[in-house]
Amino acid sequence: MTKLNRTFVLLCAATLSGGGSVACSADVSLDDTLDDGGTGGETAPAVVIWTKQHGGTAHRIDDLHFVDEFTGWAASNLGGLLATTDGGASWTTQIGNTSQFFTDVYFVDAMTGWAVSNGGVYRTTNGGESWSQHNSGLTAPPWSAHFVDATTGWTFGGTMNRTTDGGVTWAPIEERVAAGYFIDALTGWALFSIDYSNGPPAIRKTIDGGATWVTQSSPVEEPYGGGAGYRDLYFVDAQFGWVVGAGGMILKTNDGGANWVAQTSGTDRVLLGVHFIDENTGWTVGDYGTLLRTTDGGANWVAQTSGTTQGLTSVQFLDEVTGWAVGWDGTILKAGPEGI
């Protein structure tokens, strides 16, 4: 019997309090697969609904991090650090210093996390009830941070720094690193060279925590016009990873970066963020509301209806249907399996 697996993607624009209707549009894709046995009928449609949320700021949001379907944070440029405990239905300000540019936030569990701004690194061990600033050893403001546990982490953006005490103190280990991703305390990848001062842009790998790096081969030697062509990267394990960047660039590796292969994104927009939940299913976002999804590891990328023309800077999903994207002018979008 033929079984139909259907995915419906709806975009809903919800109004603020005060009433009004909800308008939805749908992107529908059908994938017929052969069921060789049984007498069952069609599988139930999987519904993905994108809704606009309201974080209370009109400033750009550069990053977000959720630890479960309810609890998350968003780093706002001049808007402070925002937090939610209801999946984004409402947001509160945990760090309200609007003289600083918050560019990144990362949590290893519901209690322990870090926020990055041009004022340095903030740390919490109580879920954001209180934050303390830790800049010891930092020689310049970082742009982003990544941790593999409560003690070991790195900052990126200009100088790359490492900590082994949870971010209380930092030690510089490299220069001109735009972004990085580690899967454990030793193994990681980084996007080098922001302005060509230490060579052309490169993807490099370390197996000693960042003490030494090896440049990996890439099909893109001069990334789409040069400059900061590489913008973001994500690995699901030691083998499978992706890099996105300018001109709709998407690169994939399935051997830990020994080889990188260019994928067809179908867009020439700058892609700023990428996230995967496994080796098959992932999303990337970018300029002018660009939102792409793949379910086959990037062999095919399908444009999704984001409902905004604002640039999207970061995306994160917890599973196939539950996720968020953020961007310019305080944009927060949520994907979920249920109606509004």
Secondary structure, 3 states (H helix, E strand, C coil): CEEEEEEEEEEEECCCCCCCCCEEEEEEEEEEEECCCCCCCCCCCEEEEEEEEECCCCCCEEEEEECCCCCEEEEEECCEEEEECCCCCCCEEEECCCCCEEEEEEECCCCCEEEEECCEEEEECCCCCCCEECCECCCCCCCEEEECCCCCEEEECCCEEEECCCCCECEEEECCEEEEEECCCCCEEEEECCCCCCCCCEEEEECCCCCCCEECCCCCCCHHHCCCCEEEEEECCCCCEEEEEHHHCEEEECCCCCCCEEECCCCCCCEEEEEECCCCCEEEEEHHHEEEEECCCCCCCEECCCCCCCCEEEEEECCCCCEEEEEHHHEEEEEECCCC
